[in-house]
Amino acid sequence: MLNEKLQQAEEVTNKKEFTAKQYLAFWLPSLIGVLLFLVPISVNGKVTIGLGVLADGLQGAIADYIPSIMTIILCVSAAGSLIVKYTTIEAVKKSAFLTALFDITPFWLILRCIGALFAVFTLNQIGPEFIWSSITGGVVLYDLIPVLMVWFLFACLFMPLLLQFGLMDFIGTLVRRVMFPLFKLPGRSSVDALASWMGSGTVGVLLTTQQYESGYYTKREASVVATNFSIASIAFSLVIARFLNIDHMFIQFYFTVIVTGVIAAIICPRIPPLSIKKNTYYEPVGKQIDEVVPEGVSSFRWGLKKAVEKADQVKSYPGVIKSGVQNVIDIWFALIPLVMALGTVALVIAEFTPIFNYLSYPFVPLLQLLQIPEAQAAAPAMLVGFADMFLPAVIGSGIESELTRFVIGVMSLSQLIYMSEIGILLIKSKIPVSFAQLFIIFLQRTVVTLPVAALMAHLLFF
């Protein structure tokens, strides 16, 4: 092993310098990617990122049309899948992309059809009211899907700037000595966390999925990153704080969110089901990562070498653009129908059935033990976040105790996994996590973060 590292170091030393054009091929796209995904900016008092400015701008320009556009896309997705499934079309069979998009299993086909049906019901306000009401299907079609549509559009188009031009290789090499001992993860996972933190948790999951399918994460690493590092953005955290009327102490609030998130990210990956995930790579591509720095070479120099080599592999910029466009189409036609179907069902269960109330009973004595006021009213908020991240804030907004609202807000952002968005994206991906495992991890994160949030609230802020 030592001989191999010495040989690698010698190769780095002896290798001739890259050309200015090769360095530029790494630095320029990576810099644009950093500016779009990772640098926080303030626009009209709102903290966001460059990608967010583009997404908000487009959403504002076509907001009135997005529900209708996406309903049409959902119907085309369902109809196309039915046609491909039960007829023979040579043009589709000759296209690997169209085959992957429309030739799906009966289970996913049913969900696409349900998603299209729910969208039509909600857009036209027909059918059972509990499906299209403003607190169920209306939330998904008019509030959630427009955000996902524009964010995924720009994320898919610009994500190659992070992935294909060496930035992940460069940063991963630099911070591996921190990420690996603390979280047992490659250094590049820090970029996933930053992309989530500054932009959107869904962007972080999308980034993780593409990294896994490209051979840069093992099954365990991808599962850990997706369920522990896809943190809510600063912008969304501020929305939650304002909704709960605790935005006057946002710094204390978000500091608590960060502390609880870090503790959960340290503990949860070390217990089942995450700890027993296989440390093997996605089989079709195998291992493609190497962040180990040879002896005698600085982390910066080795990371720069790996980054320039990665950027040098990009031979066709139109090919990168084509891949991004295909990713957009795949998200719009394959993922958003599932968001409409499963997100609506989750909200119907949360809003019109007592299931979450019953399941939350064990949390009442725990909340009382932690001296959380109005424990009976707050208990459902501990579990309803599994359906949607915003629901705990809806429940908590009517609670009088500011301390209790503070804890509910922290929990809604610390639990991370919710089926209206993140959960569906993970289930649809090739990352090996099941619905049952996601629920278990959600409960683990709740049990781990609740005492921390309560303790910090009591000792530091109230």
Secondary structure, 3 states (H helix, E strand, C coil): CHHHHHHHHHHHHHCCCCCHHHHHHHHHHHHHHHHHHCCCEEECCEEECHHHHHHHHHHHHHCCCHHHHHHHHHHHHHHHHHHHHHCCCHHHHCCHHHHHHHCCCHHHHHHHHHHHHHHHHHHHCCCCHHHHCCCCHHHHHHHHHHHHHHHHHHHHHHCHHHHCCCHHHHHHHHHHHHHHHHHCCCCCHHHHHHHHHHCCHHHHHHHHHHHHHCCCCEHHHHHHHHHHCCCCCHHHHHHHHHHCCCHHHHHHHHHHHHHHHHHHHHHHHHCCCHHHCCCCECCCCCCCCCCCCCCCCCHHHHHHHHHHHHHHCCCCHHHHHHHHHHHHHHHHHHHHHHHHHHHHHHHHHHHHCCHHHHHCCCHHHHHHHCCCCCHHHHCCHHHHCCCCCCHHHHHHCCCCCHHHHHHHHHHHHHCCCCCCCHHHHHHHCCCCCCHHHHHHHHHHHHHHHHHHHHHHHHHHHC
